[in-house]
Amino acid sequence: MASNSYLLGEMTWPEAREKFSQVDLALLPVGAIEQHGLHLPLDTDAFDADYLAREVARACPEPKPLVCPLLPFGVSYHHMDFSGTLSVSNETLVRLVYDIGTSLARHGIQKLVVVNGHGGNIPALQNAAQMINRDKHIFTCVETGETSDVDIEHICETRNDVHAGEAETSTALAVRSHLVQMDKAKEFTPSFSNRYLNFSSKRSVDWYARTFKISPTGVMGDPTKANAEKGRKIWKLMIEHLVAFVSDLQSMSLEEIYQRRY
């Protein structure tokens, strides 16, 4: 097996066994197939999660972390009013991620980073991560942009840029512009009846609603402000921060990760 091989799905089982003997950290990309306005493809979240996981592994030093095959479906019931959206239940996603995590633990993985491309997956993925940690005693976390969001805010101009807006359109333009229909991009920036319901506010409470009740096109943001240069900057930030995090995890034992430093 080539020393730079890190895609589990492309390995034979003896190659996988060798890789498991070299690394104890795996990346599991999870996305969604759901509407992204009039201008972005349905697989935006799935593609982004898979692309990020692969690019992070590629940029990590040897031995590179293992990248699991993408789980393309997510919890997207709130977008079901728009044609093409495919959703699984929270219970299904929890069980699927839990079973994959426990399988990885059996093969020797001690650290699992779920690379999540869709905000609607967060409750289910956090539940699965807790149960994997509870039952298999391995480090498990969910990363949905937390390592880079604070920096991305300074790149984008749009407030309440929540879905299919400036950020997501820019990242798509940067890596697969042929699937972005900018002539159909329309701004729809929601306003909220209460500041604590504002999705992008740091004071916001978690709440749930069907997207169509908020936005007739499915967009929440301003994709007309998107461009490929912003997208390249966003990808660079996300990859760099996640590489730094993953590299640190790889260099530490579980005891060092769990050590209390007050």
Backbone as CSV, one residue per row, in Angstrom:
resi,resn,N_x,N_y,N_z,CA_x,CA_y,CA_z,C_x,C_y,C_z
1,MET,0.850,-1.203,0.000,0.000,0.000,0.000,0.876,1.239,0.000
2,ALA,0.556,2.189,-0.866,1.323,3.432,-0.921,1.239,4.157,0.405
3,SER,2.334,4.804,0.792,2.390,5.458,2.102,1.394,6.597,2.218
4,ASN,0.958,7.166,1.076,0.019,8.289,1.130,-1.427,7.844,0.921
5,SER,-1.716,6.557,0.992,-3.081,6.078,0.827,-3.824,6.233,2.141
6,TYR,-4.986,6.890,2.091,-5.742,7.151,3.320,-7.249,7.008,3.138
7,LEU,-7.684,6.609,1.958,-9.109,6.461,1.686,-9.517,5.010,1.925
8,LEU,-10.239,4.778,2.997,-10.586,3.421,3.390,-11.328,2.676,2.285
9,GLY,-12.237,3.340,1.622,-13.045,2.677,0.611,-12.262,2.156,-0.579
10,GLU,-11.046,2.662,-0.792,-10.241,2.241,-1.937,-9.229,1.160,-1.574
11,MET,-9.229,0.722,-0.307,-8.258,-0.267,0.152,-8.817,-1.681,0.064
12,THR,-7.930,-2.649,-0.076,-8.289,-4.042,0.174,-8.265,-4.270,1.678
13,TRP,-8.796,-5.409,2.138,-8.795,-5.607,3.592,-7.389,-5.765,4.167
14,PRO,-6.424,-6.418,3.464,-5.064,-6.431,4.039,-4.450,-5.032,4.105
15,GLU,-4.740,-4.192,3.096,-4.240,-2.814,3.144,-4.875,-2.050,4.295
16,ALA,-6.168,-2.282,4.515,-6.840,-1.633,5.640,-6.232,-2.081,6.958
17,ARG,-5.949,-3.354,7.093,-5.339,-3.861,8.326,-3.997,-3.186,8.579
18,GLU,-3.220,-3.004,7.516,-1.933,-2.321,7.664,-2.128,-0.868,8.088
19,LYS,-3.119,-0.203,7.475,-3.369,1.190,7.821,-3.812,1.327,9.269
20,PHE,-4.666,0.422,9.729,-5.121,0.471,11.121,-3.959,0.256,12.095
21,SER,-2.920,-0.423,11.657,-1.753,-0.613,12.523,-0.881,0.634,12.584
22,GLN,-1.104,1.566,11.636,-0.281,2.773,11.555,-0.934,3.996,12.191
23,VAL,-2.272,4.050,12.158,-2.976,5.233,12.633,-4.094,4.833,13.589
24,ASP,-4.421,5.750,14.489,-5.537,5.488,15.416,-6.613,6.564,15.318
25,LEU,-6.566,7.377,14.230,-7.537,8.450,14.053,-8.220,8.314,12.695
26,ALA,-9.542,8.464,12.700,-10.314,8.398,11.465,-11.211,9.616,11.332
27,LEU,-11.427,10.019,10.094,-12.362,11.085,9.752,-13.580,10.448,9.086
28,LEU,-14.760,10.820,9.546,-15.997,10.308,8.971,-16.812,11.484,8.439
29,PRO,-16.837,11.706,7.114,-17.642,12.804,6.561,-19.116,12.425,6.485
30,VAL,-19.969,13.350,6.933,-21.415,13.153,6.907,-22.049,14.399,6.285
31,GLY,-22.927,14.200,5.325,-23.525,15.345,4.644,-25.026,15.286,4.599
32,ALA,-25.589,15.728,3.487,-27.035,15.719,3.287,-27.313,15.896,1.803
33,ILE,-28.467,15.404,1.391,-28.966,15.649,0.036,-30.235,16.476,0.203
34,GLU,-30.134,17.759,-0.083,-31.242,18.664,0.204,-31.148,19.907,-0.657
35,GLN,-32.269,20.595,-0.751,-32.332,21.814,-1.558,-31.320,22.842,-1.089
36,HIS,-30.736,23.539,-2.051,-29.855,24.668,-1.758,-30.207,25.831,-2.685
37,GLY,-31.482,26.223,-2.617,-31.917,27.347,-3.422,-32.069,26.981,-4.886
38,LEU,-32.169,28.001,-5.718,-32.374,27.818,-7.147,-31.061,27.617,-7.898
39,HIS,-29.933,27.763,-7.195,-28.655,27.882,-7.911,-27.595,26.867,-7.520
40,LEU,-27.766,26.147,-6.417,-26.756,25.183,-5.966,-27.303,23.761,-6.042
41,PRO,-26.420,22.774,-6.250,-26.875,21.385,-6.357,-27.320,20.803,-5.020
42,LEU,-28.141,19.765,-5.115,-28.693,19.115,-3.923,-27.621,18.491,-3.040
43,ASP,-26.493,18.107,-3.620,-25.465,17.400,-2.842,-24.411,18.332,-2.250
44,THR,-24.734,19.624,-2.135,-23.744,20.592,-1.645,-23.148,20.177,-0.304
45,ASP,-23.982,19.839,0.672,-23.477,19.488,1.999,-22.682,18.188,1.977
46,ALA,-23.130,17.226,1.182,-22.420,15.954,1.085,-21.051,16.159,0.442
47,PHE,-21.028,16.894,-0.661,-19.750,17.154,-1.330,-18.793,17.883,-0.403
48,ASP,-19.287,18.916,0.271,-18.414,19.729,1.116,-17.787,18.914,2.237
49,ALA,-18.563,18.055,2.893,-18.027,17.238,3.980,-16.958,16.289,3.468
50,ASP,-17.217,15.653,2.340,-16.265,14.700,1.773,-15.002,15.406,1.296
51,TYR,-15.184,16.526,0.620,-14.039,17.293,0.118,-13.162,17.764,1.268
52,LEU,-13.779,18.282,2.322,-13.012,18.770,3.463,-12.236,17.640,4.125
53,ALA,-12.874,16.501,4.348,-12.188,15.381,4.990,-10.991,14.922,4.156
54,ARG,-11.174,14.805,2.856,-10.083,14.372,1.983,-8.936,15.377,1.950
55,GLU,-9.278,16.661,1.843,-8.231,17.688,1.783,-7.472,17.798,3.103
56,VAL,-8.169,17.620,4.206,-7.502,17.646,5.505,-6.516,16.492,5.611
57,ALA,-6.972,15.294,5.255,-6.073,14.135,5.326,-4.881,14.322,4.399
58,ARG,-5.136,14.836,3.213,-4.049,15.043,2.258,-3.009,16.013,2.799
59,ALA,-3.454,17.015,3.553,-2.544,18.040,4.067,-1.865,17.638,5.371
60,CYS,-2.353,16.596,6.031,-1.755,16.163,7.296,-0.420,15.469,7.040
61,PRO,0.499,15.536,8.007,1.756,14.800,7.864,1.530,13.298,7.964
62,GLU,2.515,12.538,7.526,2.445,11.081,7.650,2.602,10.670,9.111
63,PRO,1.944,9.612,9.530,0.957,8.844,8.779,-0.378,9.586,8.752
64,LYS,-0.958,9.680,7.593,-2.172,10.461,7.423,-3.366,9.765,8.079
65,PRO,-4.325,10.551,8.577,-5.511,9.933,9.172,-6.315,9.171,8.128
66,LEU,-7.050,8.207,8.594,-7.918,7.421,7.722,-9.170,8.233,7.391
67,VAL,-9.598,8.194,6.137,-10.834,8.858,5.727,-11.862,7.798,5.353
68,CYS,-12.962,7.770,6.080,-14.038,6.818,5.796,-14.857,7.295,4.597
69,PRO,-15.532,6.384,3.926,-16.442,6.801,2.848,-17.535,7.733,3.377
70,LEU,-17.949,8.635,2.530,-18.970,9.622,2.873,-20.310,8.972,3.195
71,LEU,-20.956,9.479,4.255,-22.374,9.210,4.488,-23.141,10.384,3.874
72,PRO,-23.784,10.214,2.713,-24.330,11.372,1.997,-25.667,11.871,2.510
73,PHE,-26.396,11.055,3.278,-27.746,11.439,3.681,-27.768,11.957,5.109
74,GLY,-28.644,12.932,5.359,-28.725,13.526,6.679,-30.159,13.789,7.096
75,VAL,-30.285,14.476,8.228,-31.592,14.829,8.780,-32.037,16.130,8.122
76,SER,-32.894,16.014,7.127,-33.266,17.163,6.289,-34.770,17.312,6.147
77,TYR,-35.530,16.817,7.118,-36.988,16.881,7.024,-37.475,18.317,6.825
78,HIS,-36.736,19.292,7.363,-37.166,20.685,7.301,-37.080,21.263,5.887
79,HIS,-36.404,20.545,4.984,-36.337,20.988,3.586,-37.240,20.169,2.667
80,MET,-38.069,19.298,3.207,-38.831,18.362,2.391,-39.893,19.017,1.521
81,ASP,-40.214,20.279,1.758,-41.152,20.986,0.880,-40.534,21.276,-0.485
82,PHE,-39.230,21.102,-0.605,-38.521,21.368,-1.855,-38.150,20.043,-2.511
83,SER,-38.431,19.934,-3.798,-38.230,18.684,-4.525,-36.760,18.257,-4.526
84,GLY,-36.548,16.953,-4.379,-35.206,16.392,-4.433,-34.568,16.151,-3.090
85,THR,-35.068,16.778,-2.049,-34.525,16.577,-0.704,-34.795,15.140,-0.254
86,LEU,-33.760,14.489,0.253,-33.880,13.139,0.793,-33.456,13.190,2.256
87,SER,-34.309,12.712,3.141,-34.028,12.823,4.574,-34.078,11.469,5.250
88,VAL,-33.214,11.286,6.235,-33.315,10.143,7.146,-33.721,10.677,8.510
89,SER,-34.216,9.806,9.353,-34.625,10.235,10.688,-33.408,10.404,11.589
90,ASN,-33.587,11.139,12.673,-32.523,11.257,13.661,-32.083,9.883,14.152
91,GLU,-33.064,9.019,14.409,-32.761,7.690,14.935,-31.914,6.874,13.953
92,THR,-32.220,7.007,12.658,-31.450,6.285,11.645,-30.011,6.773,11.593
93,LEU,-29.829,8.093,11.589,-28.472,8.641,11.513,-27.676,8.300,12.760
94,VAL,-28.309,8.389,13.929,-27.621,8.021,15.171,-27.140,6.579,15.086
95,ARG,-28.016,5.689,14.692,-27.670,4.275,14.671,-26.572,3.983,13.666
96,LEU,-26.648,4.611,12.506,-25.660,4.382,11.460,-24.273,4.851,11.901
97,VAL,-24.198,6.067,12.428,-22.903,6.598,12.870,-22.382,5.805,14.069
98,TYR,-23.276,5.442,14.972,-22.864,4.626,16.121,-22.269,3.297,15.658
99,ASP,-22.925,2.625,14.727,-22.427,1.331,14.261,-21.095,1.467,13.536
100,ILE,-20.945,2.525,12.738,-19.668,2.754,12.060,-18.576,3.045,13.078
101,GLY,-18.875,3.876,14.061,-17.890,4.206,15.093,-17.450,2.987,15.884
102,THR,-18.397,2.136,16.236,-18.025,0.945,16.998,-17.229,-0.029,16.130
103,SER,-17.518,-0.096,14.844,-16.720,-0.924,13.935,-15.286,-0.410,13.854
104,LEU,-15.142,0.908,13.730,-13.804,1.495,13.682,-13.038,1.221,14.968
105,ALA,-13.719,1.329,16.101,-13.070,1.056,17.385,-12.587,-0.385,17.447
106,ARG,-13.358,-1.297,16.915,-12.957,-2.711,16.913,-11.686,-2.916,16.104
107,HIS,-11.485,-2.113,15.058,-10.293,-2.243,14.226,-9.104,-1.453,14.774
108,GLY,-9.298,-0.762,15.894,-8.172,-0.089,16.532,-8.207,1.415,16.528
109,ILE,-9.234,2.021,15.944,-9.341,3.482,15.964,-9.646,3.939,17.392
110,GLN,-8.884,4.908,17.861,-9.050,5.451,19.203,-9.578,6.888,19.200
111,LYS,-9.573,7.508,18.026,-10.017,8.903,17.900,-10.840,9.018,16.623
112,LEU,-12.059,9.492,16.769,-12.957,9.630,15.627,-13.436,11.075,15.534
113,VAL,-13.189,11.697,14.391,-13.653,13.053,14.127,-14.724,12.975,13.042
114,VAL,-15.950,13.303,13.410,-17.039,13.345,12.443,-17.022,14.717,11.774
115,VAL,-16.791,14.735,10.468,-16.755,15.982,9.703,-18.147,16.197,9.125
116,ASN,-18.886,17.097,9.731,-20.296,17.265,9.421,-20.532,18.450,8.484
117,GLY,-21.239,18.191,7.378,-21.498,19.245,6.412,-22.876,19.868,6.498
118,HIS,-23.680,19.456,7.487,-25.070,19.919,7.542,-25.504,20.169,8.982
119,GLY,-25.942,21.397,9.256,-26.320,21.764,10.615,-27.450,20.929,11.188
120,GLY,-28.375,20.487,10.337,-29.485,19.684,10.825,-29.086,18.336,11.382
121,ASN,-27.858,17.909,11.084,-27.353,16.629,11.596,-26.830,16.716,13.026
122,ILE,-26.605,17.913,13.525,-25.856,18.076,14.775,-26.469,17.311,15.946
123,PRO,-27.775,17.426,16.233,-28.309,16.691,17.389,-28.080,15.185,17.299
124,ALA,-28.303,14.610,16.115,-28.117,13.166,15.952,-26.651,12.778,16.080
125,LEU,-25.766,13.553,15.481,-24.346,13.218,15.527,-23.786,13.354,16.935
126,GLN,-24.226,14.364,17.670,-23.778,14.502,19.055,-24.253,13.319,19.897
127,ASN,-25.465,12.872,19.653,-25.993,11.710,20.360,-25.151,10.480,20.054
128,ALA,-24.876,10.246,18.775,-24.059,9.095,18.382,-22.667,9.178,18.997
129,ALA,-22.065,10.375,18.991,-20.725,10.543,19.554,-20.700,10.212,21.042
130,GLN,-21.735,10.653,21.757,-21.815,10.334,23.184,-21.878,8.833,23.419
131,MET,-22.677,8.152,22.627,-22.848,6.719,22.833,-21.606,5.925,22.440
132,ILE,-20.899,6.371,21.393,-19.643,5.713,21.027,-18.635,5.860,22.153
133,ASN,-18.538,7.075,22.686,-17.626,7.315,23.807,-18.022,6.498,25.025
134,ARG,-19.325,6.440,25.288,-19.831,5.695,26.443,-19.505,4.212,26.343
135,ASP,-19.705,3.638,25.163,-19.610,2.188,25.023,-18.227,1.702,24.618
136,LYS,-17.490,2.515,23.844,-16.193,2.070,23.338,-15.022,2.839,23.940
137,HIS,-15.310,3.881,24.707,-14.282,4.639,25.433,-13.219,5.227,24.513
138,ILE,-13.634,5.621,23.303,-12.703,6.287,22.400,-13.087,7.764,22.300
139,PHE,-12.110,8.591,21.927,-12.372,10.018,21.737,-13.242,10.187,20.492
140,THR,-14.360,10.870,20.635,-15.267,11.100,19.508,-15.759,12.537,19.554
141,CYS,-15.671,13.244,18.429,-16.162,14.622,18.383,-16.833,14.879,17.047
142,VAL,-17.621,15.937,17.011,-18.317,16.360,15.800,-17.845,17.762,15.450
143,GLU,-17.358,17.943,14.215,-16.877,19.245,13.771,-17.774,19.738,12.647
144,THR,-18.486,20.836,12.894,-19.414,21.395,11.905,-18.983,22.812,11.534
145,GLY,-17.691,23.059,11.587,-17.169,24.377,11.262,-16.728,25.178,12.464
146,GLU,-16.886,24.593,13.659,-16.555,25.336,14.880,-15.102,25.808,14.916
147,THR,-14.195,25.062,14.287,-12.785,25.442,14.340,-12.467,26.637,13.446
148,SER,-13.388,27.001,12.545,-13.085,28.073,11.593,-14.162,29.134,11.439
149,ASP,-15.359,28.910,11.986,-16.469,29.844,11.761,-16.150,31.273,12.187
150,VAL,-15.427,31.410,13.281,-15.132,32.755,13.781,-14.312,33.554,12.771
151,ASP,-13.487,32.872,11.981,-12.690,33.550,10.959,-13.495,33.778,9.679
152,ILE,-14.361,32.842,9.348,-15.164,32.966,8.127,-16.109,34.156,8.219
153,GLU,-16.552,34.471,9.423,-17.436,35.630,9.623,-16.820,36.914,9.090
154,HIS,-15.494,36.995,9.109,-14.820,38.212,8.653,-14.669,38.262,7.131
155,ILE,-14.902,37.129,6.468,-14.798,37.090,5.014,-16.127,37.449,4.363
156,CYS,-17.215,36.998,4.970,-18.548,37.197,4.390,-19.172,38.499,4.879
157,GLU,-19.901,39.149,3.992,-20.538,40.421,4.295,-21.946,40.250,4.855
158,THR,-22.589,39.143,4.533,-24.022,38.983,4.778,-24.317,38.561,6.211
159,ARG,-25.227,39.274,6.846,-25.743,38.849,8.144,-26.824,37.792,7.911
160,ASN,-26.960,36.880,8.859,-27.937,35.790,8.730,-27.715,34.986,7.450
161,ASP,-26.449,34.763,7.138,-26.092,33.955,5.972,-26.102,32.490,6.404
162,VAL,-27.280,31.884,6.404,-27.491,30.596,7.061,-27.444,29.424,6.096
163,HIS,-28.038,29.589,4.909,-28.183,28.429,4.025,-28.199,28.865,2.568
164,ALA,-27.290,28.275,1.764,-27.221,28.528,0.321,-26.968,29.995,0.013
165,GLY,-26.284,30.669,0.926,-26.037,32.088,0.758,-24.633,32.391,0.284
166,GLU,-24.076,33.453,0.826,-22.773,33.937,0.376,-21.667,32.917,0.599
167,ALA,-21.623,32.304,1.790,-20.530,31.392,2.115,-20.591,30.108,1.306
168,GLU,-21.744,29.436,1.332,-21.849,28.160,0.612,-21.710,28.340,-0.896
169,THR,-22.222,29.423,-1.422,-22.090,29.667,-2.851,-20.648,29.965,-3.219
170,SER,-19.944,30.684,-2.355,-18.542,30.988,-2.620,-17.684,29.725,-2.614
171,THR,-17.901,28.845,-1.636,-17.098,27.612,-1.589,-17.396,26.723,-2.786
172,ALA,-18.647,26.722,-3.247,-18.970,25.941,-4.448,-18.304,26.543,-5.683
173,LEU,-18.327,27.858,-5.799,-17.675,28.519,-6.943,-16.183,28.227,-6.971
174,ALA,-15.580,28.045,-5.816,-14.134,27.835,-5.743,-13.713,26.460,-6.236
175,VAL,-14.562,25.447,-6.059,-14.122,24.085,-6.378,-14.960,23.370,-7.429
176,ARG,-16.167,23.833,-7.719,-16.960,23.223,-8.793,-17.978,24.225,-9.339
177,SER,-17.417,25.232,-9.954,-18.219,26.345,-10.461,-19.191,25.909,-11.552
178,HIS,-18.885,24.796,-12.233,-19.739,24.338,-13.329,-21.130,23.917,-12.841
179,LEU,-21.282,23.704,-11.508,-22.571,23.308,-10.961,-23.322,24.464,-10.301
180,VAL,-22.753,25.649,-10.350,-23.378,26.821,-9.734,-24.043,27.664,-10.820
181,GLN,-25.325,27.904,-10.667,-26.090,28.687,-11.641,-26.315,30.098,-11.088
182,MET,-25.270,30.916,-11.216,-25.324,32.241,-10.610,-26.408,33.127,-11.211
183,ASP,-26.832,32.847,-12.430,-27.896,33.647,-13.033,-29.237,33.427,-12.324
184,LYS,-29.333,32.347,-11.526,-30.561,32.061,-10.781,-30.449,32.409,-9.297
185,ALA,-29.279,32.850,-8.871,-29.068,33.166,-7.455,-29.889,34.383,-7.050
186,LYS,-30.619,34.246,-5.963,-31.445,35.346,-5.466,-31.227,35.524,-3.973
187,GLU,-31.140,36.764,-3.574,-30.956,37.091,-2.157,-32.268,36.918,-1.391
188,PHE,-32.164,36.271,-0.243,-33.273,36.279,0.704,-32.663,36.188,2.107
189,THR,-32.545,37.337,2.732,-31.971,37.389,4.069,-33.095,37.542,5.073
190,PRO,-33.329,36.523,5.891,-34.482,36.583,6.794,-34.282,37.576,7.930
191,SER,-35.382,38.137,8.371,-35.385,38.891,9.622,-36.210,38.087,10.614
192,PHE,-35.909,38.241,11.885,-36.527,37.388,12.890,-37.331,38.217,13.880
193,SER,-38.406,37.615,14.384,-39.322,38.317,15.271,-38.725,38.559,16.655
194,ASN,-37.651,37.848,16.963,-37.034,37.959,18.279,-35.540,37.719,18.121
195,ARG,-34.731,38.538,18.751,-33.286,38.416,18.545,-32.745,37.081,19.035
196,TYR,-33.431,36.442,19.947,-32.968,35.147,20.450,-33.321,34.006,19.500
197,LEU,-34.107,34.312,18.449,-34.434,33.330,17.419,-33.578,33.501,16.169
198,ASN,-32.725,34.493,16.175,-31.850,34.767,15.042,-30.801,33.664,14.931
199,PHE,-30.837,32.902,13.826,-29.963,31.740,13.680,-28.483,32.079,13.819
200,SER,-28.070,33.245,13.383,-26.653,33.581,13.371,-26.214,34.387,14.584
201,SER,-27.127,34.625,15.509,-26.766,35.375,16.711,-26.037,34.485,17.708
202,LYS,-25.069,35.059,18.392,-24.369,34.303,19.433,-25.271,34.069,20.651
203,ARG,-26.397,34.778,20.714,-27.356,34.598,21.806,-28.543,33.711,21.398
204,SER,-28.485,33.174,20.198,-29.629,32.419,19.686,-29.853,31.122,20.450
205,VAL,-31.116,30.793,20.679,-31.479,29.477,21.203,-31.699,28.546,20.016
206,ASP,-31.501,27.241,20.240,-31.769,26.276,19.182,-33.275,26.117,18.997
207,TRP,-33.722,26.268,17.767,-35.136,26.059,17.483,-35.262,25.518,16.063
208,TYR,-36.435,24.993,15.747,-36.580,24.246,14.500,-37.840,24.684,13.770
209,ALA,-37.734,24.803,12.458,-38.876,25.196,11.631,-38.651,24.678,10.225
210,ARG,-39.733,24.478,9.499,-39.618,24.105,8.094,-39.136,25.317,7.297
211,THR,-38.135,25.087,6.460,-37.496,26.183,5.745,-38.481,26.989,4.917
212,PHE,-39.458,26.310,4.300,-40.400,27.003,3.419,-41.211,28.059,4.164
213,LYS,-41.385,27.896,5.478,-42.108,28.889,6.262,-41.302,30.178,6.414
214,ILE,-39.981,30.069,6.209,-39.108,31.220,6.363,-38.705,31.802,5.011
215,SER,-38.399,30.904,4.050,-37.875,31.346,2.761,-38.562,30.612,1.616
216,PRO,-39.172,31.334,0.680,-39.873,30.679,-0.437,-38.943,30.007,-1.436
217,THR,-37.674,30.410,-1.477,-36.713,29.819,-2.418,-35.802,28.793,-1.757
218,GLY,-35.811,28.748,-0.427,-34.898,27.876,0.297,-33.594,28.538,0.681
219,VAL,-33.362,29.748,0.187,-32.136,30.490,0.503,-32.337,31.310,1.765
220,MET,-31.342,31.296,2.622,-31.298,32.214,3.762,-29.923,32.863,3.767
221,GLY,-29.811,33.962,3.079,-28.540,34.647,2.905,-28.525,35.373,1.583
222,ASP,-27.341,35.734,1.128,-27.227,36.489,-0.121,-26.162,35.880,-1.021
223,PRO,-26.550,34.921,-1.869,-25.581,34.303,-2.768,-25.055,35.250,-3.838
224,THR,-25.736,36.367,-4.082,-25.256,37.295,-5.105,-23.950,37.966,-4.702
225,LYS,-23.612,37.897,-3.424,-22.342,38.469,-2.958,-21.204,37.454,-2.991
226,ALA,-21.483,36.258,-3.480,-20.484,35.194,-3.489,-19.512,35.353,-4.651
227,ASN,-18.287,34.887,-4.444,-17.327,34.763,-5.541,-16.295,33.693,-5.202
228,ALA,-15.577,33.244,-6.204,-14.636,32.136,-6.028,-13.482,32.498,-5.108
229,GLU,-13.052,33.751,-5.128,-11.931,34.157,-4.269,-12.306,34.027,-2.802
230,LYS,-13.513,34.458,-2.436,-13.976,34.253,-1.063,-14.019,32.767,-0.735
231,GLY,-14.471,31.978,-1.677,-14.554,30.544,-1.457,-13.202,29.916,-1.206
232,ARG,-12.194,30.331,-1.971,-10.837,29.790,-1.763,-10.313,30.170,-0.386
233,LYS,-10.602,31.373,0.056,-10.173,31.794,1.392,-10.869,30.971,2.478
234,ILE,-12.169,30.710,2.279,-12.918,29.928,3.264,-12.389,28.505,3.330
235,TRP,-12.185,27.877,2.167,-11.637,26.516,2.166,-10.270,26.477,2.838
236,LYS,-9.427,27.447,2.547,-8.089,27.483,3.136,-8.169,27.540,4.657
237,LEU,-9.054,28.389,5.176,-9.220,28.496,6.623,-9.724,27.194,7.228
238,MET,-10.751,26.620,6.630,-11.320,25.395,7.183,-10.305,24.263,7.183
239,ILE,-9.578,24.130,6.088,-8.588,23.052,5.995,-7.461,23.265,6.990
240,GLU,-6.939,24.481,7.072,-5.812,24.755,7.973,-6.180,24.503,9.430
241,HIS,-7.336,24.975,9.852,-7.724,24.797,11.252,-7.978,23.330,11.585
242,LEU,-8.619,22.618,10.673,-8.907,21.217,10.954,-7.642,20.366,10.891
243,VAL,-6.718,20.712,10.002,-5.424,20.021,9.974,-4.696,20.218,11.294
244,ALA,-4.708,21.433,11.816,-4.038,21.700,13.095,-4.665,20.883,14.215
245,PHE,-5.984,20.819,14.237,-6.686,20.058,15.268,-6.397,18.572,15.151
246,VAL,-6.532,18.029,13.948,-6.322,16.594,13.731,-4.878,16.207,14.012
247,SER,-3.946,17.037,13.589,-2.535,16.734,13.829,-2.219,16.684,15.319
248,ASP,-2.794,17.604,16.084,-2.613,17.576,17.534,-3.202,16.309,18.135
249,LEU,-4.409,15.942,17.694,-5.029,14.720,18.205,-4.171,13.504,17.902
250,GLN,-3.617,13.454,16.705,-2.792,12.308,16.320,-1.552,12.176,17.195
251,SER,-1.031,13.299,17.634,0.222,13.273,18.403,0.006,12.955,19.874
252,MET,-1.270,12.915,20.318,-1.562,12.713,21.730,-2.190,11.347,21.977
253,SER,-1.879,10.805,23.134,-2.562,9.596,23.585,-3.926,9.996,24.153
254,LEU,-4.772,9.002,24.372,-6.064,9.299,24.994,-5.868,9.913,26.372
255,GLU,-4.871,9.441,27.105,-4.610,9.985,28.443,-4.240,11.459,28.367
256,GLU,-3.452,11.815,27.356,-3.077,13.225,27.196,-4.268,14.079,26.765
257,ILE,-5.127,13.547,25.903,-6.312,14.285,25.486,-7.226,14.563,26.666
258,TYR,-7.403,13.570,27.517,-8.335,13.696,28.617,-7.725,14.382,29.840
259,GLN,-6.428,14.649,29.808,-5.783,15.259,30.975,-6.410,16.616,31.278
260,ARG,-6.703,16.862,32.523,-7.262,18.136,32.922,-6.161,19.172,33.091
261,ARG,-6.346,20.304,32.442,-5.366,21.387,32.576,-6.102,22.627,33.049
262,TYR,-6.163,22.775,34.360,-6.890,23.915,34.911,-5.915,25.078,35.181
